[in-house]
Amino acid sequence: MICLRKSVVLQIFLTILTIGYIHPIWANKATGVFSAQQSCPAYVSKNKSTNPDNAQILAGNQYNIIEVTNPNYPDWYRIILPAANPKERWVSAACGQAQITTGGGTGGNGNNSCSVAGQADSYVLALSWQPAFCETKPQKPECKITDPHVYQAKHFTLHGLWPNKQKCGISYGFCGEVKGKKDNFCDYPAVQLDSTSQAALAEVMPSVTAGSCLERHEWHKHGTCQTKAMEEFFDLSVDLTRQFNDSGMAYFMNRRIGQQVRTEDFLNRVAAVLGSTAKERIKLNCDQGMLVEIQLNLIADLAPGADLEKLLMNAPAQSSSNCGETFRVDAIGQ
């Protein structure tokens, strides 16, 4: 009778495990990205709720995953929180959304998905010549600024830094909680940056100061598809924008404001300051006879402080232009 009861109890236990009411509690190694949708504690020990430095993940930021509990029914993720000590921390699955690349059971590897973070095989740095952009989009709030002394009057401005996945073409995007484009960019969740990063971004992206929220669109469509935290991503974007301007390209444009420029002369100057092969990795977009935007192909491994010339040198070779033989360098407010 005792043996029979033990057998019945064992059978019930196994049945419960099979149908999923009880999940194993061990952790599996995994890789992927955790997108925080709310600020939550980041524990050294999830079982003891140990958090000696009161570390938190912040809504809107992304963190690299190194372990996951209950791979088929995840309830905790172990992430890397760079500013914490130790940096390996546990966060509740309820605090965000995870995209598992390897390990983690049903997370799969996502190799065929165009909305899974961390799968970029190259980047594009898109920079605008703001005066010309405003000729084509005069209704934009940032285009009401006509002061010839502001940054955007004499420098290329940041449109975006876009991770690309070749198999997806232009469809690689929206890898976080937002899954589609908003009609109004200000309808996206806000971007949270410290005061230094906010000021730097506002200088090179006029939309930030004007309040038209381009930075929100760029983060939710493109930024969520890479694995750097929000602040690091925008700091890198700002640095690359400044590197291009400071290479001599802003000076080249300033000397020619209001004039016609030979497209070949522009490309040759790019090659002179950013490497002989740079003009094979740039796209020029003109409208109404004006240079409006350039797009630079960069390698996938974008480390903070990386040299723009080196990022271009080893990037996929791809170039195009619709500018014809010449284009005009537009002046702000004209």
ZADO-1210 file (C-alpha; in nm, 4 decimals, padded with zeros to 6 digits):
<atoms>
<atom x="00.0000" y="00.0000" z="00.0000" code="MET" pos="1"/>
<atom x="00.2847" y="00.2394" z="00.0915" code="ILE" pos="2"/>
<atom x="00.4670" y="00.1595" z="-00.2334" code="CYS" pos="3"/>
<atom x="00.1467" y="00.2195" z="-00.4279" code="LEU" pos="4"/>
<atom x="00.0981" y="00.5584" z="-00.2641" code="ARG" pos="5"/>
<atom x="00.4583" y="00.6554" z="-00.3436" code="LYS" pos="6"/>
<atom x="00.4040" y="00.5511" z="-00.7017" code="SER" pos="7"/>
<atom x="00.0872" y="00.7595" z="-00.7297" code="VAL" pos="8"/>
<atom x="00.2569" y="01.0650" z="-00.5768" code="VAL" pos="9"/>
<atom x="00.5509" y="01.0291" z="-00.8140" code="LEU" pos="10"/>
<atom x="00.3188" y="00.9964" z="-01.1122" code="GLN" pos="11"/>
<atom x="00.1268" y="01.3092" z="-01.0110" code="ILE" pos="12"/>
<atom x="00.4525" y="01.5023" z="-00.9688" code="PHE" pos="13"/>
<atom x="00.5786" y="01.3975" z="-01.3111" code="LEU" pos="14"/>
<atom x="00.2463" y="01.4841" z="-01.4697" code="THR" pos="15"/>
<atom x="00.2549" y="01.8314" z="-01.3186" code="ILE" pos="16"/>
<atom x="00.6065" y="01.8839" z="-01.4500" code="LEU" pos="17"/>
<atom x="00.4995" y="01.7684" z="-01.7942" code="THR" pos="18"/>
<atom x="00.2060" y="02.0050" z="-01.8282" code="ILE" pos="19"/>
<atom x="00.4140" y="02.2938" z="-01.7022" code="GLY" pos="20"/>
<atom x="00.2671" y="02.3924" z="-01.3668" code="TYR" pos="21"/>
<atom x="00.6046" y="02.3466" z="-01.2014" code="ILE" pos="22"/>
<atom x="00.9142" y="02.4734" z="-01.3778" code="HIS" pos="23"/>
<atom x="01.2770" y="02.3878" z="-01.3034" code="PRO" pos="24"/>
<atom x="01.4590" y="02.6615" z="-01.1110" code="ILE" pos="25"/>
<atom x="01.8139" y="02.6267" z="-01.2446" code="TRP" pos="26"/>
<atom x="01.9725" y="02.8856" z="-01.4742" code="ALA" pos="27"/>
<atom x="02.0908" y="02.8318" z="-01.8294" code="ASN" pos="28"/>
<atom x="02.3659" y="03.0234" z="-02.0017" code="LYS" pos="29"/>
<atom x="02.2199" y="03.2464" z="-02.2710" code="ALA" pos="30"/>
<atom x="02.2979" y="03.5454" z="-02.4875" code="THR" pos="31"/>
<atom x="02.0608" y="03.8155" z="-02.5945" code="GLY" pos="32"/>
<atom x="01.9319" y="04.1573" z="-02.5015" code="VAL" pos="33"/>
<atom x="01.6966" y="04.2631" z="-02.2218" code="PHE" pos="34"/>
<atom x="01.5012" y="04.5821" z="-02.3011" code="SER" pos="35"/>
<atom x="01.3863" y="04.7434" z="-01.9775" code="ALA" pos="36"/>
<atom x="01.0296" y="04.8711" z="-01.9883" code="GLN" pos="37"/>
<atom x="01.0390" y="04.9971" z="-01.6302" code="GLN" pos="38"/>
<atom x="01.3023" y="05.0760" z="-01.3703" code="SER" pos="39"/>
<atom x="01.3631" y="04.7772" z="-01.1422" code="CYS" pos="40"/>
<atom x="01.6145" y="04.6554" z="-00.8826" code="PRO" pos="41"/>
<atom x="01.9117" y="04.4578" z="-01.0137" code="ALA" pos="42"/>
<atom x="02.0030" y="04.1886" z="-00.7615" code="TYR" pos="43"/>
<atom x="02.3312" y="04.0143" z="-00.6930" code="VAL" pos="44"/>
<atom x="02.1222" y="03.7302" z="-00.5471" code="SER" pos="45"/>
<atom x="01.7628" y="03.7082" z="-00.6632" code="LYS" pos="46"/>
<atom x="01.6783" y="03.4503" z="-00.3959" code="ASN" pos="47"/>
<atom x="01.7968" y="03.6743" z="-00.1119" code="LYS" pos="48"/>
<atom x="01.7100" y="04.0043" z="-00.2843" code="SER" pos="49"/>
<atom x="02.0687" y="04.1159" z="-00.2299" code="THR" pos="50"/>
<atom x="02.1395" y="04.4586" z="-00.3781" code="ASN" pos="51"/>
<atom x="02.4221" y="04.6228" z="-00.1788" code="PRO" pos="52"/>
<atom x="02.4527" y="04.9312" z="-00.4005" code="ASP" pos="53"/>
<atom x="02.0798" y="04.9699" z="-00.4770" code="ASN" pos="54"/>
<atom x="02.1524" y="04.9198" z="-00.8464" code="ALA" pos="55"/>
<atom x="01.8657" y="04.9498" z="-01.0926" code="GLN" pos="56"/>
<atom x="01.7945" y="04.8951" z="-01.4567" code="ILE" pos="57"/>
<atom x="01.6395" y="05.1986" z="-01.6241" code="LEU" pos="58"/>
<atom x="01.3361" y="05.2063" z="-01.8507" code="ALA" pos="59"/>
<atom x="01.4330" y="05.2409" z="-02.2146" code="GLY" pos="60"/>
<atom x="01.7813" y="05.0959" z="-02.1725" code="ASN" pos="61"/>
<atom x="01.9086" y="04.7628" z="-02.3017" code="GLN" pos="62"/>
<atom x="02.1321" y="04.5121" z="-02.1250" code="TYR" pos="63"/>
<atom x="02.3241" y="04.2062" z="-02.2384" code="ASN" pos="64"/>
<atom x="02.1850" y="03.8758" z="-02.1079" code="ILE" pos="65"/>
<atom x="02.4218" y="03.6068" z="-01.9782" code="ILE" pos="66"/>
<atom x="02.1821" y="03.3642" z="-01.8042" code="GLU" pos="67"/>
<atom x="01.8129" y="03.2846" z="-01.7868" code="VAL" pos="68"/>
<atom x="01.6085" y="03.0819" z="-01.5384" code="THR" pos="69"/>
<atom x="01.3342" y="02.8431" z="-01.6469" code="ASN" pos="70"/>
<atom x="01.4333" y="02.8561" z="-02.0143" code="PRO" pos="71"/>
<atom x="01.0867" y="02.7668" z="-02.1454" code="ASN" pos="72"/>
<atom x="00.9076" y="02.9974" z="-01.8999" code="TYR" pos="73"/>
<atom x="01.1642" y="03.2683" z="-01.8115" code="PRO" pos="74"/>
<atom x="01.1038" y="03.4593" z="-01.4908" code="ASP" pos="75"/>
<atom x="01.4554" y="03.5956" z="-01.4214" code="TRP" pos="76"/>
<atom x="01.7396" y="03.7125" z="-01.6442" code="TYR" pos="77"/>
<atom x="02.0993" y="03.7630" z="-01.5419" code="ARG" pos="78"/>
<atom x="02.2364" y="04.0663" z="-01.7197" code="ILE" pos="79"/>
<atom x="02.5484" y="04.2796" z="-01.7338" code="ILE" pos="80"/>
<atom x="02.5033" y="04.6146" z="-01.5588" code="LEU" pos="81"/>
<atom x="02.8349" y="04.7920" z="-01.6326" code="PRO" pos="82"/>
<atom x="02.8116" y="05.0563" z="-01.3589" code="ALA" pos="83"/>
<atom x="02.7336" y="04.8067" z="-01.0799" code="ALA" pos="84"/>
<atom x="02.9769" y="04.6095" z="-00.8633" code="ASN" pos="85"/>
<atom x="02.9562" y="04.3226" z="-00.9264" code="PRO" pos="86"/>
<atom x="02.8220" y="04.3921" z="-01.2743" code="LYS" pos="87"/>
<atom x="02.6415" y="04.0553" z="-01.3100" code="GLU" pos="88"/>
<atom x="02.2865" y="04.1163" z="-01.1836" code="ARG" pos="89"/>
<atom x="01.9471" y="03.9423" z="-01.1803" code="TRP" pos="90"/>
<atom x="01.6358" y="04.1244" z="-01.2993" code="VAL" pos="91"/>
<atom x="01.2755" y="04.0105" z="-01.3085" code="SER" pos="92"/>
<atom x="01.1308" y="03.9173" z="-01.6464" code="ALA" pos="93"/>
<atom x="00.8328" y="04.1364" z="-01.5572" code="ALA" pos="94"/>
<atom x="01.0545" y="04.4438" z="-01.5877" code="CYS" pos="95"/>
<atom x="01.0997" y="04.4270" z="-01.9638" code="GLY" pos="96"/>
<atom x="01.1258" y="04.2266" z="-02.2810" code="GLN" pos="97"/>
<atom x="01.4012" y="03.9806" z="-02.3734" code="ALA" pos="98"/>
<atom x="01.5301" y="03.8839" z="-02.7145" code="GLN" pos="99"/>
<atom x="01.7277" y="03.5604" z="-02.6756" code="ILE" pos="100"/>
<atom x="01.9951" y="03.4953" z="-02.9370" code="THR" pos="101"/>
<atom x="02.1430" y="03.1685" z="-02.8069" code="THR" pos="102"/>
<atom x="02.0367" y="02.9456" z="-02.5186" code="GLY" pos="103"/>
<atom x="01.7254" y="03.0073" z="-02.3183" code="GLY" pos="104"/>
<atom x="01.4983" y="02.7395" z="-02.4611" code="GLY" pos="105"/>
<atom x="01.2069" y="02.8825" z="-02.6578" code="THR" pos="106"/>
<atom x="01.3873" y="03.2096" z="-02.7094" code="GLY" pos="107"/>
<atom x="01.5481" y="03.0489" z="-03.0140" code="GLY" pos="108"/>
<atom x="01.8296" y="03.2089" z="-03.2044" code="ASN" pos="109"/>
<atom x="01.6203" y="03.4509" z="-03.4054" code="GLY" pos="110"/>
<atom x="01.8516" y="03.4276" z="-03.7056" code="ASN" pos="111"/>
<atom x="01.5652" y="03.4787" z="-03.9496" code="ASN" pos="112"/>
<atom x="01.4033" y="03.7678" z="-03.7663" code="SER" pos="113"/>
<atom x="01.4295" y="04.1327" z="-03.8659" code="CYS" pos="114"/>
<atom x="01.3328" y="04.2583" z="-03.5202" code="SER" pos="115"/>
<atom x="01.5844" y="04.0809" z="-03.2944" code="VAL" pos="116"/>
<atom x="01.8580" y="04.2961" z="-03.1430" code="ALA" pos="117"/>
<atom x="02.2277" y="04.2289" z="-03.1781" code="GLY" pos="118"/>
<atom x="02.2308" y="04.0822" z="-03.5295" code="GLN" pos="119"/>
<atom x="02.3691" y="04.3785" z="-03.7252" code="ALA" pos="120"/>
<atom x="02.6378" y="04.3010" z="-03.9818" code="ASP" pos="121"/>
<atom x="02.7068" y="04.6701" z="-04.0586" code="SER" pos="122"/>
<atom x="02.5941" y="05.0219" z="-03.9672" code="TYR" pos="123"/>
<atom x="02.4974" y="05.3359" z="-04.1559" code="VAL" pos="124"/>
<atom x="02.5723" y="05.6826" z="-04.0203" code="LEU" pos="125"/>
<atom x="02.3171" y="05.9183" z="-04.1773" code="ALA" pos="126"/>
<atom x="02.4027" y="06.2898" z="-04.1677" code="LEU" pos="127"/>
<atom x="02.1933" y="06.5798" z="-04.2970" code="SER" pos="128"/>
<atom x="02.2865" y="06.9183" z="-04.4386" code="TRP" pos="129"/>
<atom x="02.0155" y="07.0884" z="-04.2345" code="GLN" pos="130"/>
<atom x="01.9576" y="07.4009" z="-04.4481" code="PRO" pos="131"/>
<atom x="01.8802" y="07.1826" z="-04.7513" code="ALA" pos="132"/>
<atom x="01.6716" y="06.9411" z="-04.5442" code="PHE" pos="133"/>
<atom x="01.4620" y="07.2365" z="-04.4306" code="CYS" pos="134"/>
<atom x="01.4026" y="07.3435" z="-04.7895" code="GLU" pos="135"/>
<atom x="01.2330" y="07.0065" z="-04.8407" code="THR" pos="136"/>
<atom x="01.0607" y="06.9895" z="-04.4970" code="LYS" pos="137"/>
<atom x="00.9853" y="07.3529" z="-04.4061" code="PRO" pos="138"/>
<atom x="00.7016" y="07.2520" z="-04.1722" code="GLN" pos="139"/>
<atom x="00.9416" y="07.0894" z="-03.9238" code="LYS" pos="140"/>
<atom x="00.9794" y="07.2894" z="-03.5980" code="PRO" pos="141"/>
<atom x="01.3594" y="07.2753" z="-03.6214" code="GLU" pos="142"/>
<atom x="01.3355" y="07.4444" z="-03.9615" code="CYS" pos="143"/>
<atom x="01.2019" y="07.7635" z="-03.8025" code="LYS" pos="144"/>
<atom x="01.5571" y="07.8272" z="-03.6765" code="ILE" pos="145"/>
<atom x="01.7349" y="08.0555" z="-03.9238" code="THR" pos="146"/>
<atom x="02.0219" y="08.1958" z="-03.7150" code="ASP" pos="147"/>
<atom x="02.3379" y="08.1693" z="-03.9311" code="PRO" pos="148"/>
<atom x="02.5507" y="08.1182" z="-03.6198" code="HIS" pos="149"/>
<atom x="02.3851" y="07.7977" z="-03.4918" code="VAL" pos="150"/>
<atom x="02.5597" y="07.4620" z="-03.5259" code="TYR" pos="151"/>
<atom x="02.3346" y="07.3315" z="-03.8020" code="GLN" pos="152"/>
<atom x="02.4076" y="07.6329" z="-04.0242" code="ALA" pos="153"/>
<atom x="02.7677" y="07.5220" z="-04.0718" code="LYS" pos="154"/>
<atom x="02.7861" y="07.1526" z="-03.9811" code="HIS" pos="155"/>
<atom x="02.6308" y="06.8264" z="-04.0881" code="PHE" pos="156"/>
<atom x="02.3692" y="06.7153" z="-03.8356" code="THR" pos="157"/>
<atom x="02.2811" y="06.3699" z="-03.7082" code="LEU" pos="158"/>
<atom x="01.9886" y="06.1943" z="-03.8713" code="HIS" pos="159"/>
<atom x="02.0686" y="05.8562" z="-03.7207" code="GLY" pos="160"/>
<atom x="02.3034" y="05.5652" z="-03.6613" code="LEU" pos="161"/>
<atom x="02.1393" y="05.2562" z="-03.8087" code="TRP" pos="162"/>
<atom x="02.2332" y="04.8932" z="-03.7413" code="PRO" pos="163"/>
<atom x="02.1788" y="04.6902" z="-04.0577" code="ASN" pos="164"/>
<atom x="02.1187" y="04.3221" z="-04.1211" code="LYS" pos="165"/>
<atom x="02.1852" y="04.2373" z="-04.4844" code="GLN" pos="166"/>
<atom x="01.9148" y="03.9701" z="-04.5078" code="LYS" pos="167"/>
<atom x="01.6542" y="04.2214" z="-04.3945" code="CYS" pos="168"/>
<atom x="01.7369" y="04.5018" z="-04.6353" code="GLY" pos="169"/>
<atom x="01.5828" y="04.8204" z="-04.4946" code="ILE" pos="170"/>
<atom x="01.3402" y="04.6254" z="-04.2734" code="SER" pos="171"/>
<atom x="01.5717" y="04.5628" z="-03.9763" code="TYR" pos="172"/>
<atom x="01.4190" y="04.7674" z="-03.6962" code="GLY" pos="173"/>
<atom x="01.1888" y="04.8018" z="-03.3964" code="PHE" pos="174"/>
<atom x="01.3631" y="04.5373" z="-03.1864" code="CYS" pos="175"/>
<atom x="01.2239" y="04.6621" z="-02.8537" code="GLY" pos="176"/>
<atom x="00.8793" y="04.7106" z="-02.7047" code="GLU" pos="177"/>
<atom x="00.7649" y="04.9415" z="-02.9864" code="VAL" pos="178"/>
<atom x="00.6887" y="04.7337" z="-03.2957" code="LYS" pos="179"/>
<atom x="00.6033" y="04.9935" z="-03.5578" code="GLY" pos="180"/>
<atom x="00.6430" y="05.3529" z="-03.6698" code="LYS" pos="181"/>
<atom x="00.4376" y="05.6215" z="-03.4980" code="LYS" pos="182"/>
<atom x="00.2668" y="05.8875" z="-03.7075" code="ASP" pos="183"/>
<atom x="00.3966" y="06.1499" z="-03.4652" code="ASN" pos="184"/>
<atom x="00.7507" y="06.0957" z="-03.3376" code="PHE" pos="185"/>
<atom x="00.6535" y="06.2450" z="-03.0015" code="CYS" pos="186"/>
<atom x="00.4122" y="05.9539" z="-02.9496" code="ASP" pos="187"/>
<atom x="00.7089" y="05.7222" z="-02.8868" code="TYR" pos="188"/>
<atom x="00.8233" y="05.6728" z="-02.5259" code="PRO" pos="189"/>
<atom x="01.0686" y="05.9454" z="-02.4246" code="ALA" pos="190"/>
<atom x="01.4447" y="05.9044" z="-02.4456" code="VAL" pos="191"/>
<atom x="01.6150" y="05.9358" z="-02.1056" code="GLN" pos="192"/>
<atom x="01.9683" y="06.0815" z="-02.1085" code="LEU" pos="193"/>
<atom x="02.1819" y="06.2573" z="-01.8486" code="ASP" pos="194"/>
<atom x="02.2312" y="06.6316" z="-01.8889" code="SER" pos="195"/>
<atom x="02.5711" y="06.6025" z="-02.0590" code="THR" pos="196"/>
<atom x="02.4556" y="06.3509" z="-02.3188" code="SER" pos="197"/>
<atom x="02.1307" y="06.5420" z="-02.3726" code="GLN" pos="198"/>
<atom x="02.3161" y="06.8674" z="-02.4414" code="ALA" pos="199"/>
<atom x="02.5603" y="06.6987" z="-02.6793" code="ALA" pos="200"/>
<atom x="02.2790" y="06.5316" z="-02.8723" code="LEU" pos="201"/>
<atom x="02.0795" y="06.8554" z="-02.8890" code="ALA" pos="202"/>
<atom x="02.3735" y="07.0283" z="-03.0564" code="GLU" pos="203"/>
<atom x="02.4104" y="06.7792" z="-03.3422" code="VAL" pos="204"/>
<atom x="02.0398" y="06.6874" z="-03.3732" code="MET" pos="205"/>
<atom x="01.8337" y="07.0095" z="-03.3926" code="PRO" pos="206"/>
<atom x="01.5072" y="06.8194" z="-03.3484" code="SER" pos="207"/>
<atom x="01.5944" y="06.7633" z="-02.9815" code="VAL" pos="208"/>
<atom x="01.5928" y="07.1360" z="-02.9041" code="THR" pos="209"/>
<atom x="01.2941" y="07.2028" z="-03.1292" code="ALA" pos="210"/>
<atom x="01.0897" y="06.9306" z="-02.9584" code="GLY" pos="211"/>
<atom x="00.9962" y="06.7319" z="-03.2695" code="SER" pos="212"/>
<atom x="01.1286" y="06.4103" z="-03.1122" code="CYS" pos="213"/>
<atom x="01.3450" y="06.2621" z="-03.3905" code="LEU" pos="214"/>
<atom x="01.5654" y="06.1096" z="-03.1203" code="GLU" pos="215"/>
<atom x="01.2685" y="05.8994" z="-02.9998" code="ARG" pos="216"/>
<atom x="01.2080" y="05.7574" z="-03.3463" code="HIS" pos="217"/>
<atom x="01.5778" y="05.6877" z="-03.3988" code="GLU" pos="218"/>
<atom x="01.6055" y="05.5015" z="-03.0700" code="TRP" pos="219"/>
<atom x="01.2921" y="05.2899" z="-03.0984" code="HIS" pos="220"/>
<atom x="01.3369" y="05.2028" z="-03.4660" code="LYS" pos="221"/>
<atom x="01.7150" y="05.1688" z="-03.4844" code="HIS" pos="222"/>
<atom x="01.8750" y="05.1980" z="-03.1408" code="GLY" pos="223"/>
<atom x="01.6820" y="04.9045" z="-02.9983" code="THR" pos="224"/>
<atom x="01.8371" y="04.6757" z="-03.2610" code="CYS" pos="225"/>
<atom x="02.1876" y="04.7126" z="-03.1176" code="GLN" pos="226"/>
<atom x="02.3085" y="04.6129" z="-02.7722" code="THR" pos="227"/>
<atom x="02.4535" y="04.9313" z="-02.6260" code="LYS" pos="228"/>
<atom x="02.2642" y="05.1180" z="-02.3572" code="ALA" pos="229"/>
<atom x="02.0674" y="05.4208" z="-02.4714" code="MET" pos="230"/>
<atom x="02.3174" y="05.6764" z="-02.3429" code="GLU" pos="231"/>
<atom x="02.6177" y="05.4948" z="-02.4887" code="GLU" pos="232"/>
<atom x="02.4420" y="05.4615" z="-02.8244" code="PHE" pos="233"/>
<atom x="02.3658" y="05.8323" z="-02.8516" code="PHE" pos="234"/>
<atom x="02.7091" y="05.9346" z="-02.7216" code="ASP" pos="235"/>
<atom x="02.8640" y="05.7219" z="-02.9960" code="LEU" pos="236"/>
<atom x="02.6311" y="05.8732" z="-03.2567" code="SER" pos="237"/>
<atom x="02.7303" y="06.2243" z="-03.1487" code="VAL" pos="238"/>
<atom x="03.1009" y="06.1397" z="-03.1543" code="ASP" pos="239"/>
<atom x="03.0856" y="05.9978" z="-03.5071" code="LEU" pos="240"/>
<atom x="02.8952" y="06.3045" z="-03.6288" code="THR" pos="241"/>
<atom x="03.1578" y="06.5344" z="-03.4826" code="ARG" pos="242"/>
<atom x="03.4390" y="06.3253" z="-03.6278" code="GLN" pos="243"/>
<atom x="03.2969" y="06.3665" z="-03.9768" code="PHE" pos="244"/>
<atom x="03.2557" y="06.7421" z="-03.9373" code="ASN" pos="245"/>
<atom x="03.5942" y="06.7883" z="-03.7714" code="ASP" pos="246"/>
<atom x="03.7719" y="06.5886" z="-04.0420" code="SER" pos="247"/>
<atom x="03.7462" y="06.8967" z="-04.2616" code="GLY" pos="248"/>
<atom x="03.4124" y="06.8236" z="-04.4260" code="MET" pos="249"/>
<atom x="03.2289" y="07.1000" z="-04.2362" code="ALA" pos="250"/>
<atom x="03.5018" y="07.3437" z="-04.3440" code="TYR" pos="251"/>
<atom x="03.4697" y="07.2231" z="-04.7037" code="PHE" pos="252"/>
<atom x="03.0954" y="07.2968" z="-04.7010" code="MET" pos="253"/>
<atom x="03.1283" y="07.6334" z="-04.5230" code="ASN" pos="254"/>
<atom x="03.3664" y="07.7626" z="-04.7867" code="ARG" pos="255"/>
<atom x="03.1070" y="07.6833" z="-05.0521" code="ARG" pos="256"/>
<atom x="02.7745" y="07.7898" z="-04.8973" code="ILE" pos="257"/>
<atom x="02.5479" y="07.9232" z="-05.1694" code="GLY" pos="258"/>
<atom x="02.7675" y="07.7797" z="-05.4445" code="GLN" pos="259"/>
<atom x="02.7593" y="07.4881" z="-05.6850" code="GLN" pos="260"/>
<atom x="02.9997" y="07.2054" z="-05.6007" code="VAL" pos="261"/>
<atom x="03.1212" y="06.9296" z="-05.8270" code="ARG" pos="262"/>
<atom x="03.0081" y="06.5971" z="-05.6836" code="THR" pos="263"/>
<atom x="03.3466" y="06.4486" z="-05.7674" code="GLU" pos="264"/>
<atom x="03.5227" y="06.7238" z="-05.5713" code="ASP" pos="265"/>
<atom x="03.3135" y="06.6443" z="-05.2642" code="PHE" pos="266"/>
<atom x="03.3890" y="06.2720" z="-05.2920" code="LEU" pos="267"/>
<atom x="03.7583" y="06.3367" z="-05.3426" code="ASN" pos="268"/>
<atom x="03.7657" y="06.5486" z="-05.0285" code="ARG" pos="269"/>
<atom x="03.5953" y="06.2678" z="-04.8338" code="VAL" pos="270"/>
<atom x="03.8651" y="06.0298" z="-04.9594" code="ALA" pos="271"/>
<atom x="04.1413" y="06.2763" z="-04.8694" code="ALA" pos="272"/>
<atom x="04.0324" y="06.3170" z="-04.5064" code="VAL" pos="273"/>
<atom x="03.8779" y="05.9759" z="-04.4302" code="LEU" pos="274"/>
<atom x="04.0812" y="05.7339" z="-04.6389" code="GLY" pos="275"/>
<atom x="04.1163" y="05.6593" z="-05.0068" code="SER" pos="276"/>
<atom x="03.8363" y="05.4010" z="-05.0076" code="THR" pos="277"/>
<atom x="03.5840" y="05.6139" z="-04.8148" code="ALA" pos="278"/>
<atom x="03.4133" y="05.7394" z="-05.1296" code="LYS" pos="279"/>
<atom x="03.3282" y="05.3772" z="-05.2103" code="GLU" pos="280"/>
<atom x="03.1268" y="05.3601" z="-04.8879" code="ARG" pos="281"/>
<atom x="02.9130" y="05.6717" z="-04.9103" code="ILE" pos="282"/>
<atom x="02.5701" y="05.7494" z="-05.0501" code="LYS" pos="283"/>
<atom x="02.4779" y="06.1034" z="-05.1539" code="LEU" pos="284"/>
<atom x="02.1140" y="06.2120" z="-05.1581" code="ASN" pos="285"/>
<atom x="02.0184" y="06.5322" z="-05.3359" code="CYS" pos="286"/>
<atom x="01.6820" y="06.7020" z="-05.3757" code="ASP" pos="287"/>
<atom x="01.5989" y="07.0159" z="-05.5728" code="GLN" pos="288"/>
<atom x="01.9621" y="07.0321" z="-05.6794" code="GLY" pos="289"/>
<atom x="02.0892" y="07.0490" z="-05.3175" code="MET" pos="290"/>
<atom x="02.2883" y="06.7987" z="-05.1124" code="LEU" pos="291"/>
<atom x="02.0425" y="06.6958" z="-04.8401" code="VAL" pos="292"/>
<atom x="02.1945" y="06.3859" z="-04.6793" code="GLU" pos="293"/>
<atom x="02.4953" y="06.1566" z="-04.6831" code="ILE" pos="294"/>
<atom x="02.5035" y="05.7993" z="-04.5568" code="GLN" pos="295"/>
<atom x="02.8312" y="05.6353" z="-04.4537" code="LEU" pos="296"/>
<atom x="02.8715" y="05.2559" z="-04.4391" code="ASN" pos="297"/>
<atom x="03.0471" y="05.1415" z="-04.1203" code="LEU" pos="298"/>
<atom x="03.1571" y="04.8057" z="-03.9822" code="ILE" pos="299"/>
<atom x="02.9402" y="04.6231" z="-03.7282" code="ALA" pos="300"/>
<atom x="03.1850" y="04.6497" z="-03.4374" code="ASP" pos="301"/>
<atom x="03.1380" y="05.0075" z="-03.3175" code="LEU" pos="302"/>
<atom x="03.3418" y="05.0580" z="-03.0027" code="ALA" pos="303"/>
<atom x="03.3163" y="05.3879" z="-02.8117" code="PRO" pos="304"/>
<atom x="03.5908" y="05.6224" z="-02.9263" code="GLY" pos="305"/>
<atom x="03.6525" y="05.4279" z="-03.2478" code="ALA" pos="306"/>
<atom x="03.8133" y="05.6182" z="-03.5331" code="ASP" pos="307"/>
<atom x="03.5676" y="05.6974" z="-03.8119" code="LEU" pos="308"/>
<atom x="03.8280" y="05.6414" z="-04.0830" code="GLU" pos="309"/>
<atom x="03.8912" y="05.2856" z="-03.9599" code="LYS" pos="310"/>
<atom x="03.5191" y="05.2137" z="-03.9306" code="LEU" pos="311"/>
<atom x="03.4803" y="05.3122" z="-04.2953" code="LEU" pos="312"/>
<atom x="03.7893" y="05.1312" z="-04.4185" code="MET" pos="313"/>
<atom x="03.6645" y="04.7798" z="-04.3455" code="ASN" pos="314"/>
<atom x="03.2935" y="04.8377" z="-04.4077" code="ALA" pos="315"/>
<atom x="03.1043" y="04.6811" z="-04.6994" code="PRO" pos="316"/>
<atom x="03.1744" y="04.8745" z="-05.0191" code="ALA" pos="317"/>
<atom x="02.8529" y="05.0348" z="-05.1404" code="GLN" pos="318"/>
<atom x="02.8119" y="05.3795" z="-05.2908" code="SER" pos="319"/>
<atom x="02.5533" y="05.5735" z="-05.4883" code="SER" pos="320"/>
<atom x="02.4505" y="05.9276" z="-05.5741" code="SER" pos="321"/>
<atom x="02.1513" y="06.0954" z="-05.7319" code="ASN" pos="322"/>
<atom x="02.3202" y="06.4356" z="-05.7332" code="CYS" pos="323"/>
<atom x="02.4371" y="06.4493" z="-06.0908" code="GLY" pos="324"/>
<atom x="02.7644" y="06.6237" z="-06.1710" code="GLU" pos="325"/>
<atom x="02.7072" y="06.9133" z="-05.9297" code="THR" pos="326"/>
<atom x="02.4962" y="07.0137" z="-05.6306" code="PHE" pos="327"/>
<atom x="02.4285" y="07.3364" z="-05.4421" code="ARG" pos="328"/>
<atom x="02.5364" y="07.3933" z="-05.0812" code="VAL" pos="329"/>
<atom x="02.2286" y="07.5587" z="-04.9332" code="ASP" pos="330"/>
<atom x="02.2458" y="07.8392" z="-04.6775" code="ALA" pos="331"/>
<atom x="02.0282" y="07.8377" z="-04.3674" code="ILE" pos="332"/>
<atom x="01.7062" y="08.0360" z="-04.3963" code="GLY" pos="333"/>
<atom x="01.7316" y="08.0832" z="-04.7718" code="GLN" pos="334"/>
</atoms>
